[in-house]
Amino acid sequence: MDLKLKNRVAMVAAASKGLGFGIARELAREGALLSICSRTEDDVISAAGELEKMGGTKVLPVVADVSRPRAVKRWSKATFAKFGQVDILVVNAGGPPAGEFLDFEDSHWQSAFELTLMSAVRLIRQVLPAMIERQTGSILTVTSLSVKEPIDQLLLSNVFRAGVTGLVKTLSREIASHGIRVNNLIPGRMDTERLLALDQLTAEREGLSLPDIRQREQERIPLGKYGSIEEFGRAAAFLVSPAASYITGTSLTVDGGILRTVW
């Protein structure tokens, strides 16, 4: 299916690996022009090279920590200088550390706030004026199942990703008249490095082996397996594309059916 993304400019945050890379890869396959960022120079340059070979497209790699305001501004400025516009923004960031309420000091809360919620606010702020001027654009945030069902040991994520979802819904109504769509994509148990680390923490806490934990968790998923970054990336490419032109303010769950909620 041609999603009509050829030569559209997409900024994809935290795209050197994991879900961000999965999204960038699908956009590249659809012919989009990409600006990607990561905190690590070697990783983002390597990812850019792989994306260019795979999609035959142009990729701008930028080193940027999206929890830092100056880095967000620098990345957006470089993107507009390179491509002249931004048609698609994918808001994404690594998750805050795992733990329970009494594990965290004020500094942990502030860091999670900057990483998860304020990165979304600042990234959107950088591209929105130009999108309004052109009266078109698509913004996609990546959050977590925790916005529908809080996850044990992920208190910081539960709190701040819910805030991102509230931002998406509110903003979608505010800017719809400008032809700009804003949606949220919710990953289930996707087979990424972060999920592996969380499974390892669970194994250590319960005194079980990592393979046993992963087998148990996959058996809880109706489709019987962890999701892939390719499956997640395809859903993202659809949501930001003209094929989803009448979809805004929604949260789409890509979870293999594990959530029991009906909304």
Phi, psi and omega in degrees: 000127177277114182273005177061043180252002183301128179068010171279142186267124182237128169265123180236115182280151177049053191253015181278343180199175174063215184296321179299318178294321178300319178293312181301321181296318179291323177295321177297319179297333178273000176091012179288154172270135191241140165239118184238153177227158175202160178284342186247123185299312181301319182294315185288325177292318178298316180297319179299318179297318179294319180294320180295320178292321184286316186258350183063033184240174178270135180227128175259113177266132181227135175278118182203135172261110188290354175278355182249121184305317183294325179293320178297315179297318181297318180296313181296320179298318179295323181293313179294325178294324182282314190248343177085348182197167172226119179266330186224133172238127174249112180273122184205149177199156174298157183279155175295164180295152178283157178155174179253173191308311185283357177281344192247135172267175179304323182297325177294317179297318181294318179296318179293322176300314180294317184290316191264311183269309184290334175297321178295314180301312185289321178297314179296318180302326183289330184255340189297316180303318179292324177295318178297319179299323181270351179059041177195155177154160178222129180240133180229128174255148176249122181239243188193159173303341183296341179285345177249332183210102183310140184254131178303142177074359180241049184305311184297319177296317180305318185286307190277331176291329173298323176297321177297320179296320176296322176298315181301312183295316181295313182294326181300324179283325184291324188246009180300325182294347178266007179077020182251129180256145179227122181224169182233136179244127187250113177277141170275221180274086181270143187282081182237173178297323180296318179296321178300317179295320179293321177296323178295319177298318179297318180298316180294319181294324185263357180070031180244168178280154178300315178301323179294319179297314182294322177295317180298316182293322179291329178292338178282345183270125182308322178280358168077016181201161169288149177282159178258160177293336176294316179297320179292317181298323179295321178295320179295314180301321177296312185296327181273356187266165175300341177297338179252035189297341181252019180245117174209152180073018183251161173240112181264128181261128177242089193221008180069011177091012186288329179291139178262354180293154182256008180227000000 
